[in-house]
Amino acid sequence: MKGIEVFTDKWQTESFDETRYKNVMYWMYTSPYVGLLVAFIISLSISIKRKWWWLNSLLVFILSYMLKRFDIDGWHYLKIIFLTPGQFFNHHSAWYYLANGLPMLMLGFVLFYSKWTNRFITPPLLVVDQQIIAPSGESVPQQRTSGED
């Protein structure tokens, strides 16, 4: 069954049948959730590696899922800002997706790996009687400087 005709980069039309349409719609609906799951896995691995509380990542994942699920995440307004770079390219080209995706990916990496974010999450070390105490309650061995004897 012939469906909607789609105009491609090569100035030709190709058939866009019902099965392909359903497949595209399925991936358009599920891709935000796949991206959210990938972000959760990255956040959880960073939390475990740096010995942060893993429940923070889980709470953010659940909150983000609920906001997206009930369409109150504000993407309707934010996409005007974040999808602007791709408007300079053809909608069906790889440059369109790169121009839209790379700034958001860079913003995510900056937020994940910035010192400000790490300082905000990591509690400060406590110094009691010249002994450094970690947030877990364990004492941290002090490094000797060359001038101490």
PyRosetta script that sets phi, psi and omega in degrees:
from pyrosetta import init, pose_from_sequence

init()
pose = pose_from_sequence("MKGIEVFTDKWQTESFDETRYKNVMYWMYTSPYVGLLVAFIISLSISIKRKWWWLNSLLVFILSYMLKRFDIDGWHYLKIIFLTPGQFFNHHSAWYYLANGLPMLMLGFVLFYSKWTNRFITPPLLVVDQQIIAPSGESVPQQRTSGED")
pose.set_psi(1, 126.6)
pose.set_omega(1, 180.0)
pose.set_phi(2, -82.4)
pose.set_psi(2, 132.8)
pose.set_omega(2, -178.0)
pose.set_phi(3, -111.8)
pose.set_psi(3, -135.9)
pose.set_omega(3, -176.7)
pose.set_phi(4, -73.0)
pose.set_psi(4, 138.0)
pose.set_omega(4, 176.0)
pose.set_phi(5, -89.3)
pose.set_psi(5, 130.2)
pose.set_omega(5, -177.6)
pose.set_phi(6, -114.5)
pose.set_psi(6, 133.0)
pose.set_omega(6, -179.5)
pose.set_phi(7, -85.9)
pose.set_psi(7, 124.6)
pose.set_omega(7, -175.4)
pose.set_phi(8, -104.1)
pose.set_psi(8, 178.3)
pose.set_omega(8, -179.8)
pose.set_phi(9, -61.4)
pose.set_psi(9, -31.9)
pose.set_omega(9, -172.4)
pose.set_phi(10, -84.9)
pose.set_psi(10, 14.4)
pose.set_omega(10, 179.5)
pose.set_phi(11, 59.3)
pose.set_psi(11, 33.1)
pose.set_omega(11, 176.4)
pose.set_phi(12, -125.1)
pose.set_psi(12, 161.4)
pose.set_omega(12, 174.9)
pose.set_phi(13, -105.2)
pose.set_psi(13, 145.3)
pose.set_omega(13, 176.1)
pose.set_phi(14, -128.5)
pose.set_psi(14, 153.5)
pose.set_omega(14, -178.2)
pose.set_phi(15, -72.1)
pose.set_psi(15, 139.3)
pose.set_omega(15, -179.1)
pose.set_phi(16, -127.0)
pose.set_psi(16, 83.0)
pose.set_omega(16, -173.3)
pose.set_phi(17, -76.9)
pose.set_psi(17, 178.2)
pose.set_omega(17, -174.0)
pose.set_phi(18, -65.7)
pose.set_psi(18, -38.3)
pose.set_omega(18, 179.8)
pose.set_phi(19, -64.3)
pose.set_psi(19, -43.9)
pose.set_omega(19, 179.1)
pose.set_phi(20, -66.6)
pose.set_psi(20, -38.6)
pose.set_omega(20, 177.8)
pose.set_phi(21, -61.4)
pose.set_psi(21, -44.4)
pose.set_omega(21, 179.0)
pose.set_phi(22, -64.7)
pose.set_psi(22, -37.5)
pose.set_omega(22, 178.6)
pose.set_phi(23, -64.8)
pose.set_psi(23, -44.2)
pose.set_omega(23, 178.2)
pose.set_phi(24, -63.6)
pose.set_psi(24, -44.1)
pose.set_omega(24, 179.7)
pose.set_phi(25, -64.4)
pose.set_psi(25, -37.6)
pose.set_omega(25, 177.7)
pose.set_phi(26, -61.3)
pose.set_psi(26, -47.4)
pose.set_omega(26, -178.5)
pose.set_phi(27, -70.6)
pose.set_psi(27, -31.6)
pose.set_omega(27, 176.0)
pose.set_phi(28, -66.1)
pose.set_psi(28, -33.6)
pose.set_omega(28, 179.6)
pose.set_phi(29, -78.6)
pose.set_psi(29, -39.6)
pose.set_omega(29, -174.1)
pose.set_phi(30, -88.2)
pose.set_psi(30, -19.9)
pose.set_omega(30, -175.6)
pose.set_phi(31, -61.7)
pose.set_psi(31, -37.0)
pose.set_omega(31, 175.9)
pose.set_phi(32, -62.1)
pose.set_psi(32, -35.2)
pose.set_omega(32, 179.5)
pose.set_phi(33, -73.4)
pose.set_psi(33, -34.4)
pose.set_omega(33, 175.0)
pose.set_phi(34, -65.3)
pose.set_psi(34, -44.2)
pose.set_omega(34, 176.8)
pose.set_phi(35, -61.7)
pose.set_psi(35, -38.6)
pose.set_omega(35, 177.8)
pose.set_phi(36, -65.7)
pose.set_psi(36, -39.5)
pose.set_omega(36, 177.9)
pose.set_phi(37, -66.6)
pose.set_psi(37, -40.7)
pose.set_omega(37, 177.3)
pose.set_phi(38, -63.7)
pose.set_psi(38, -43.2)
pose.set_omega(38, 177.8)
pose.set_phi(39, -62.8)
pose.set_psi(39, -37.5)
pose.set_omega(39, 177.8)
pose.set_phi(40, -64.9)
pose.set_psi(40, -42.8)
pose.set_omega(40, 180.0)
pose.set_phi(41, -64.0)
pose.set_psi(41, -42.8)
pose.set_omega(41, 177.6)
pose.set_phi(42, -63.4)
pose.set_psi(42, -45.8)
pose.set_omega(42, -179.6)
pose.set_phi(43, -63.7)
pose.set_psi(43, -40.9)
pose.set_omega(43, 179.2)
pose.set_phi(44, -66.3)
pose.set_psi(44, -40.2)
pose.set_omega(44, 179.1)
pose.set_phi(45, -66.8)
pose.set_psi(45, -38.6)
pose.set_omega(45, 176.8)
pose.set_phi(46, -65.6)
pose.set_psi(46, -41.8)
pose.set_omega(46, 179.9)
pose.set_phi(47, -62.4)
pose.set_psi(47, -42.8)
pose.set_omega(47, -179.9)
pose.set_phi(48, -69.0)
pose.set_psi(48, -41.0)
pose.set_omega(48, -179.0)
pose.set_phi(49, -63.1)
pose.set_psi(49, -39.9)
pose.set_omega(49, -177.4)
pose.set_phi(50, -94.3)
pose.set_psi(50, 6.4)
pose.set_omega(50, 177.5)
pose.set_phi(51, 60.2)
pose.set_psi(51, 41.1)
pose.set_omega(51, 171.9)
pose.set_phi(52, -90.3)
pose.set_psi(52, 168.2)
pose.set_omega(52, -179.8)
pose.set_phi(53, -73.2)
pose.set_psi(53, 121.8)
pose.set_omega(53, -175.1)
pose.set_phi(54, -69.5)
pose.set_psi(54, -19.9)
pose.set_omega(54, -178.4)
pose.set_phi(55, -66.9)
pose.set_psi(55, -26.4)
pose.set_omega(55, 176.1)
pose.set_phi(56, -59.0)
pose.set_psi(56, -46.8)
pose.set_omega(56, 179.1)
pose.set_phi(57, -62.2)
pose.set_psi(57, -41.2)
pose.set_omega(57, -179.7)
pose.set_phi(58, -66.1)
pose.set_psi(58, -40.9)
pose.set_omega(58, 178.9)
pose.set_phi(59, -64.7)
pose.set_psi(59, -41.3)
pose.set_omega(59, 178.0)
pose.set_phi(60, -65.3)
pose.set_psi(60, -39.5)
pose.set_omega(60, 177.7)
pose.set_phi(61, -61.9)
pose.set_psi(61, -47.6)
pose.set_omega(61, -179.0)
pose.set_phi(62, -64.9)
pose.set_psi(62, -43.5)
pose.set_omega(62, 179.0)
pose.set_phi(63, -62.8)
pose.set_psi(63, -45.1)
pose.set_omega(63, 179.2)
pose.set_phi(64, -63.6)
pose.set_psi(64, -40.9)
pose.set_omega(64, 178.2)
pose.set_phi(65, -61.6)
pose.set_psi(65, -45.9)
pose.set_omega(65, -178.4)
pose.set_phi(66, -65.5)
pose.set_psi(66, -41.0)
pose.set_omega(66, 178.3)
pose.set_phi(67, -62.8)
pose.set_psi(67, -41.8)
pose.set_omega(67, 178.8)
pose.set_phi(68, -69.9)
pose.set_psi(68, -41.3)
pose.set_omega(68, -177.2)
pose.set_phi(69, -61.9)
pose.set_psi(69, -40.6)
pose.set_omega(69, -178.7)
pose.set_phi(70, -97.6)
pose.set_psi(70, 11.6)
pose.set_omega(70, 174.0)
pose.set_phi(71, 55.7)
pose.set_psi(71, 44.4)
pose.set_omega(71, 175.9)
pose.set_phi(72, -123.2)
pose.set_psi(72, 28.4)
pose.set_omega(72, -178.1)
pose.set_phi(73, -88.0)
pose.set_psi(73, -6.6)
pose.set_omega(73, 177.2)
pose.set_phi(74, 83.0)
pose.set_psi(74, 9.2)
pose.set_omega(74, -178.5)
pose.set_phi(75, -64.1)
pose.set_psi(75, -28.3)
pose.set_omega(75, 178.6)
pose.set_phi(76, -56.1)
pose.set_psi(76, -38.5)
pose.set_omega(76, -179.6)
pose.set_phi(77, -88.4)
pose.set_psi(77, -36.5)
pose.set_omega(77, -177.1)
pose.set_phi(78, -72.1)
pose.set_psi(78, -26.9)
pose.set_omega(78, -178.3)
pose.set_phi(79, -67.9)
pose.set_psi(79, -22.9)
pose.set_omega(79, 175.4)
pose.set_phi(80, -62.4)
pose.set_psi(80, -37.1)
pose.set_omega(80, 179.7)
pose.set_phi(81, -80.2)
pose.set_psi(81, -50.7)
pose.set_omega(81, -170.5)
pose.set_phi(82, -77.7)
pose.set_psi(82, -21.8)
pose.set_omega(82, -179.1)
pose.set_phi(83, -100.2)
pose.set_psi(83, 7.7)
pose.set_omega(83, 178.4)
pose.set_phi(84, -67.0)
pose.set_psi(84, -40.9)
pose.set_omega(84, -178.2)
pose.set_phi(85, -59.1)
pose.set_psi(85, -31.1)
pose.set_omega(85, -178.3)
pose.set_phi(86, -75.1)
pose.set_psi(86, -12.3)
pose.set_omega(86, -178.6)
pose.set_phi(87, -68.8)
pose.set_psi(87, -14.3)
pose.set_omega(87, 179.5)
pose.set_phi(88, -82.2)
pose.set_psi(88, -7.3)
pose.set_omega(88, -176.5)
pose.set_phi(89, -119.7)
pose.set_psi(89, 163.2)
pose.set_omega(89, 176.2)
pose.set_phi(90, -62.5)
pose.set_psi(90, 137.7)
pose.set_omega(90, -174.3)
pose.set_phi(91, -62.5)
pose.set_psi(91, -28.6)
pose.set_omega(91, -176.8)
pose.set_phi(92, -97.2)
pose.set_psi(92, 12.6)
pose.set_omega(92, -177.9)
pose.set_phi(93, -99.4)
pose.set_psi(93, 162.3)
pose.set_omega(93, 177.6)
pose.set_phi(94, -68.2)
pose.set_psi(94, -30.5)
pose.set_omega(94, 179.4)
pose.set_phi(95, -62.6)
pose.set_psi(95, -34.3)
pose.set_omega(95, 177.5)
pose.set_phi(96, -59.7)
pose.set_psi(96, -48.1)
pose.set_omega(96, -178.1)
pose.set_phi(97, -71.8)
pose.set_psi(97, -35.5)
pose.set_omega(97, 177.1)
pose.set_phi(98, -67.2)
pose.set_psi(98, -42.0)
pose.set_omega(98, -179.4)
pose.set_phi(99, -66.1)
pose.set_psi(99, -31.2)
pose.set_omega(99, 178.6)
pose.set_phi(100, -85.4)
pose.set_psi(100, -36.7)
pose.set_omega(100, -173.4)
pose.set_phi(101, -83.5)
pose.set_psi(101, -38.5)
pose.set_omega(101, -175.9)
pose.set_phi(102, -63.1)
pose.set_psi(102, -43.0)
pose.set_omega(102, 177.0)
pose.set_phi(103, -61.8)
pose.set_psi(103, -37.8)
pose.set_omega(103, 178.4)
pose.set_phi(104, -69.6)
pose.set_psi(104, -37.3)
pose.set_omega(104, 177.9)
pose.set_phi(105, -66.3)
pose.set_psi(105, -42.2)
pose.set_omega(105, 178.0)
pose.set_phi(106, -64.3)
pose.set_psi(106, -40.8)
pose.set_omega(106, 177.4)
pose.set_phi(107, -61.2)
pose.set_psi(107, -41.3)
pose.set_omega(107, 177.5)
pose.set_phi(108, -63.3)
pose.set_psi(108, -43.9)
pose.set_omega(108, 178.4)
pose.set_phi(109, -65.9)
pose.set_psi(109, -38.7)
pose.set_omega(109, 177.6)
pose.set_phi(110, -62.3)
pose.set_psi(110, -42.9)
pose.set_omega(110, 179.3)
pose.set_phi(111, -67.9)
pose.set_psi(111, -39.0)
pose.set_omega(111, 179.9)
pose.set_phi(112, -67.5)
pose.set_psi(112, -40.0)
pose.set_omega(112, -170.3)
pose.set_phi(113, -108.6)
pose.set_psi(113, 5.6)
pose.set_omega(113, -177.9)
pose.set_phi(114, -73.4)
pose.set_psi(114, 149.6)
pose.set_omega(114, 179.0)
pose.set_phi(115, -67.5)
pose.set_psi(115, -33.2)
pose.set_omega(115, 179.7)
pose.set_phi(116, -63.2)
pose.set_psi(116, -44.2)
pose.set_omega(116, 179.1)
pose.set_phi(117, -65.4)
pose.set_psi(117, -41.8)
pose.set_omega(117, 179.4)
pose.set_phi(118, -64.3)
pose.set_psi(118, -40.9)
pose.set_omega(118, 177.7)
pose.set_phi(119, -66.9)
pose.set_psi(119, -32.8)
pose.set_omega(119, 179.2)
pose.set_phi(120, -67.7)
pose.set_psi(120, -38.4)
pose.set_omega(120, -176.6)
pose.set_phi(121, -84.0)
pose.set_psi(121, -43.6)
pose.set_omega(121, -175.7)
pose.set_phi(122, -76.8)
pose.set_psi(122, 124.0)
pose.set_omega(122, 178.1)
pose.set_phi(123, -71.5)
pose.set_psi(123, 150.5)
pose.set_omega(123, -177.9)
pose.set_phi(124, -70.3)
pose.set_psi(124, 155.2)
pose.set_omega(124, 175.4)
pose.set_phi(125, -77.3)
pose.set_psi(125, 146.6)
pose.set_omega(125, -178.5)
pose.set_phi(126, -102.0)
pose.set_psi(126, 135.9)
pose.set_omega(126, 177.4)
pose.set_phi(127, -111.9)
pose.set_psi(127, 116.1)
pose.set_omega(127, 179.5)
pose.set_phi(128, -125.7)
pose.set_psi(128, 119.9)
pose.set_omega(128, 179.9)
pose.set_phi(129, 50.8)
pose.set_psi(129, 49.4)
pose.set_omega(129, -179.6)
pose.set_phi(130, 58.7)
pose.set_psi(130, 21.7)
pose.set_omega(130, 176.1)
pose.set_phi(131, -115.6)
pose.set_psi(131, 126.9)
pose.set_omega(131, -179.1)
pose.set_phi(132, -84.8)
pose.set_psi(132, 126.1)
pose.set_omega(132, -179.2)
pose.set_phi(133, -111.2)
pose.set_psi(133, 125.7)
pose.set_omega(133, 177.7)
pose.set_phi(134, -76.8)
pose.set_psi(134, 162.9)
pose.set_omega(134, 179.1)
pose.set_phi(135, -59.0)
pose.set_psi(135, -24.7)
pose.set_omega(135, 179.4)
pose.set_phi(136, -78.1)
pose.set_psi(136, -7.8)
pose.set_omega(136, 179.8)
pose.set_phi(137, 98.9)
pose.set_psi(137, -7.6)
pose.set_omega(137, 180.0)
pose.set_phi(138, -82.9)
pose.set_psi(138, 148.2)
pose.set_omega(138, 176.2)
pose.set_phi(139, -82.5)
pose.set_psi(139, 142.7)
pose.set_omega(139, -178.5)
pose.set_phi(140, -100.0)
pose.set_psi(140, 127.5)
pose.set_omega(140, 179.3)
pose.set_phi(141, -64.3)
pose.set_psi(141, 135.7)
pose.set_omega(141, -180.0)
pose.set_phi(142, -85.6)
pose.set_psi(142, 144.7)
pose.set_omega(142, 177.0)
pose.set_phi(143, -89.5)
pose.set_psi(143, 137.5)
pose.set_omega(143, -180.0)
pose.set_phi(144, -83.6)
pose.set_psi(144, 139.4)
pose.set_omega(144, 173.7)
pose.set_phi(145, -92.1)
pose.set_psi(145, 164.7)
pose.set_omega(145, -176.6)
pose.set_phi(146, -66.0)
pose.set_psi(146, -20.9)
pose.set_omega(146, -177.7)
pose.set_phi(147, -86.0)
pose.set_psi(147, -9.8)
pose.set_omega(147, -177.3)
pose.set_phi(148, -89.2)
pose.set_psi(148, 139.3)
pose.set_omega(148, 174.3)
pose.set_phi(149, -149.9)
pose.dump_pdb("model.pdb")
